[in-house]
C-alpha cells in the first residue's frame, strides 16, 4: 500500500511528496520496522534493497507479523536529478533533522519524516558511499547507543560494525535524531555512489529478515547470517594522499594487507612519473578504497581495519 508521508508545494506549481510502501501482516499494530533510503540523491544501493525487500515480503505475507514501512526516496528530487543534496539549495538533507514545522520547506519535510518513523521498533537507514570511495557492507553506530544497537546490528548480516566516538557523530542526522527519541536506528553504509551492487543488497535483505525474526515479525526460521567484525575508531587507520595526481590501486577492495604493503600509486600523467607510493600503516582489512582515480593532496585513499578488532 503506497501512502503519503508528507508533502509541500513547490514554487514551480508542483508538489514535493515523500511516500512509503506499507506492508502489513497479521496483527499489524504489534510491531513496526522502518527501512529508509534515498536521503542522498547519488546513493542508489538502497533503491535495489527497497525494491527487492518489497518483493520478498510479498511472498512471505502469511509469515509476516506487524508492519514494514519502506521509504525508498527521502530526497526524490535528488534521485531524479542525480544530485547528492537538495536541488536548488546548498543543503545536505541528512544535516537538517529533526526538522521543524515552522521553518523552511525542507525542515518541514524533515519534521514530517521524523514524526512518521518515530515509535518504530527499529529503523534501518541505508546509505551508499559517494562516487569517490567504495565501502564494504557495514553498520555505523554512535558509541552513545552502542549497548542498545550493537546486538541488533550483529543480526544484519553485514561484514563490519564500526562504533564511532560520540564526537564524530553529527547531531543533525536522521539516525542521531531518531535514536535521541528512543527509536532505535541503525545506519548501513555499503557500496559506491551512483551504482548498485546487487550482492550487497541481497546480503542486507538476508540481514533484515534475520532482524525481523528477532523482533517477532517473521513467523518462520531466521536465515543464517555471518558474524560481523566489531570495531571502534581506535582500530581504524586512514590513508590520505600527500600528492596530487591519479590513483592506481595495487590492492583490491576488501583485501587483507600487511603493514608496509603497497596499496597504490599516485601517478603524474604529464611527466609519466610516480608522485607517491602509498603504503599500509598497519596490517588489516581494506574496508574503504578509493574508487574515483583523480586525487588531490589530502584526499582519502583507504581506511584499514586493524587485525586486533574483534
NORVENRA-V9176 format. One record per residue. N is the residue number from 1. D_CENTER is the distance of its C-alpha to the mean C-alpha in Angstrom with 2 decimals. Layout:
BEGIN
n:N d_center:D_CENTER
n:N d_center:D_CENTER
END
This chain:
BEGIN
n:1 d_center:24.81
n:2 d_center:23.28
n:3 d_center:23.48
n:4 d_center:23.27
n:5 d_center:21.13
n:6 d_center:22.46
n:7 d_center:24.24
n:8 d_center:26.04
n:9 d_center:28.73
n:10 d_center:28.19
n:11 d_center:31.06
n:12 d_center:31.55
n:13 d_center:32.67
n:14 d_center:29.52
n:15 d_center:27.10
n:16 d_center:23.40
n:17 d_center:22.24
n:18 d_center:19.00
n:19 d_center:19.36
n:20 d_center:18.11
n:21 d_center:19.33
n:22 d_center:21.00
n:23 d_center:22.04
n:24 d_center:24.72
n:25 d_center:26.47
n:26 d_center:29.43
n:27 d_center:29.69
n:28 d_center:26.92
n:29 d_center:27.11
n:30 d_center:26.76
n:31 d_center:22.98
n:32 d_center:19.95
n:33 d_center:16.35
n:34 d_center:13.93
n:35 d_center:11.01
n:36 d_center:9.37
n:37 d_center:7.84
n:38 d_center:9.63
n:39 d_center:9.57
n:40 d_center:9.97
n:41 d_center:12.66
n:42 d_center:12.09
n:43 d_center:8.65
n:44 d_center:10.22
n:45 d_center:8.61
n:46 d_center:7.96
n:47 d_center:11.62
n:48 d_center:12.97
n:49 d_center:11.41
n:50 d_center:12.90
n:51 d_center:16.10
n:52 d_center:16.60
n:53 d_center:15.85
n:54 d_center:18.44
n:55 d_center:20.85
n:56 d_center:20.49
n:57 d_center:21.13
n:58 d_center:24.02
n:59 d_center:25.68
n:60 d_center:25.21
n:61 d_center:26.47
n:62 d_center:29.42
n:63 d_center:27.39
n:64 d_center:24.98
n:65 d_center:25.81
n:66 d_center:24.23
n:67 d_center:21.86
n:68 d_center:18.42
n:69 d_center:17.10
n:70 d_center:14.67
n:71 d_center:13.58
n:72 d_center:12.76
n:73 d_center:13.29
n:74 d_center:13.19
n:75 d_center:14.37
n:76 d_center:16.72
n:77 d_center:18.89
n:78 d_center:16.24
n:79 d_center:15.34
n:80 d_center:19.09
n:81 d_center:19.99
n:82 d_center:17.24
n:83 d_center:16.79
n:84 d_center:13.69
n:85 d_center:15.23
n:86 d_center:17.78
n:87 d_center:20.67
n:88 d_center:23.92
n:89 d_center:22.49
n:90 d_center:21.41
n:91 d_center:18.48
n:92 d_center:14.71
n:93 d_center:13.90
n:94 d_center:11.46
n:95 d_center:14.66
n:96 d_center:17.05
n:97 d_center:16.24
n:98 d_center:18.17
n:99 d_center:20.26
n:100 d_center:23.94
n:101 d_center:26.38
n:102 d_center:28.87
n:103 d_center:27.19
n:104 d_center:25.71
n:105 d_center:24.61
n:106 d_center:20.89
n:107 d_center:21.29
n:108 d_center:23.15
n:109 d_center:20.34
n:110 d_center:17.81
n:111 d_center:20.47
n:112 d_center:20.90
n:113 d_center:17.27
n:114 d_center:17.48
n:115 d_center:20.82
n:116 d_center:19.75
n:117 d_center:16.90
n:118 d_center:18.85
n:119 d_center:20.67
n:120 d_center:18.42
n:121 d_center:18.72
n:122 d_center:14.95
n:123 d_center:11.89
n:124 d_center:8.60
n:125 d_center:5.98
n:126 d_center:3.68
n:127 d_center:2.47
n:128 d_center:5.10
n:129 d_center:7.46
n:130 d_center:10.58
n:131 d_center:13.81
n:132 d_center:15.14
n:133 d_center:13.10
n:134 d_center:11.92
n:135 d_center:9.76
n:136 d_center:10.71
n:137 d_center:8.63
n:138 d_center:7.93
n:139 d_center:7.49
n:140 d_center:8.16
n:141 d_center:11.08
n:142 d_center:13.71
n:143 d_center:17.02
n:144 d_center:18.67
n:145 d_center:16.84
n:146 d_center:16.84
n:147 d_center:19.95
n:148 d_center:18.64
n:149 d_center:15.05
n:150 d_center:15.67
n:151 d_center:17.95
n:152 d_center:15.50
n:153 d_center:12.71
n:154 d_center:15.52
n:155 d_center:15.89
n:156 d_center:12.50
n:157 d_center:13.84
n:158 d_center:11.30
n:159 d_center:13.23
n:160 d_center:12.48
n:161 d_center:11.99
n:162 d_center:12.10
n:163 d_center:14.03
n:164 d_center:14.28
n:165 d_center:17.59
n:166 d_center:17.96
n:167 d_center:19.27
n:168 d_center:16.08
n:169 d_center:14.04
n:170 d_center:14.51
n:171 d_center:16.26
n:172 d_center:15.63
n:173 d_center:11.95
n:174 d_center:11.44
n:175 d_center:10.35
n:176 d_center:13.34
n:177 d_center:15.60
n:178 d_center:15.13
n:179 d_center:15.59
n:180 d_center:18.63
n:181 d_center:19.99
n:182 d_center:19.74
n:183 d_center:17.16
n:184 d_center:15.04
n:185 d_center:11.31
n:186 d_center:8.68
n:187 d_center:5.21
n:188 d_center:3.51
n:189 d_center:3.14
n:190 d_center:6.06
n:191 d_center:8.97
n:192 d_center:10.38
n:193 d_center:10.92
n:194 d_center:13.44
n:195 d_center:13.51
n:196 d_center:12.84
n:197 d_center:13.10
n:198 d_center:14.81
n:199 d_center:15.18
n:200 d_center:11.51
n:201 d_center:11.26
n:202 d_center:14.52
n:203 d_center:13.56
n:204 d_center:10.85
n:205 d_center:13.49
n:206 d_center:15.97
n:207 d_center:13.97
n:208 d_center:13.70
n:209 d_center:17.44
n:210 d_center:18.09
n:211 d_center:16.66
n:212 d_center:18.65
n:213 d_center:21.69
n:214 d_center:21.33
n:215 d_center:21.19
n:216 d_center:24.26
n:217 d_center:22.75
n:218 d_center:23.69
n:219 d_center:27.33
n:220 d_center:27.13
n:221 d_center:26.41
n:222 d_center:22.87
n:223 d_center:21.74
n:224 d_center:21.83
n:225 d_center:18.72
n:226 d_center:18.78
n:227 d_center:18.82
n:228 d_center:16.08
n:229 d_center:17.02
n:230 d_center:16.65
n:231 d_center:17.05
n:232 d_center:17.49
n:233 d_center:17.60
n:234 d_center:21.15
n:235 d_center:20.38
n:236 d_center:18.38
n:237 d_center:20.41
n:238 d_center:19.57
n:239 d_center:21.59
n:240 d_center:22.40
n:241 d_center:24.96
n:242 d_center:28.34
n:243 d_center:29.66
n:244 d_center:28.81
n:245 d_center:29.04
n:246 d_center:26.97
n:247 d_center:25.04
n:248 d_center:26.30
n:249 d_center:24.33
n:250 d_center:26.57
n:251 d_center:24.02
n:252 d_center:21.31
n:253 d_center:17.62
n:254 d_center:17.39
n:255 d_center:21.12
n:256 d_center:22.84
n:257 d_center:25.04
n:258 d_center:28.02
n:259 d_center:28.80
n:260 d_center:30.51
n:261 d_center:29.28
n:262 d_center:28.90
n:263 d_center:25.28
n:264 d_center:26.33
n:265 d_center:28.75
n:266 d_center:28.72
n:267 d_center:31.42
n:268 d_center:33.69
n:269 d_center:34.50
n:270 d_center:37.47
n:271 d_center:39.40
n:272 d_center:38.06
n:273 d_center:37.42
n:274 d_center:34.65
n:275 d_center:33.37
n:276 d_center:31.50
n:277 d_center:30.82
n:278 d_center:27.57
n:279 d_center:28.05
n:280 d_center:25.76
n:281 d_center:26.52
n:282 d_center:25.89
n:283 d_center:25.81
n:284 d_center:22.49
n:285 d_center:19.41
n:286 d_center:17.93
n:287 d_center:14.20
n:288 d_center:13.55
n:289 d_center:16.17
n:290 d_center:17.32
n:291 d_center:17.12
n:292 d_center:19.05
n:293 d_center:22.57
n:294 d_center:24.03
n:295 d_center:23.76
n:296 d_center:25.51
n:297 d_center:26.69
n:298 d_center:23.87
n:299 d_center:21.09
n:300 d_center:18.48
n:301 d_center:19.40
n:302 d_center:17.82
n:303 d_center:16.51
n:304 d_center:18.49
n:305 d_center:18.27
n:306 d_center:21.86
n:307 d_center:23.76
n:308 d_center:24.68
n:309 d_center:21.28
n:310 d_center:21.81
END
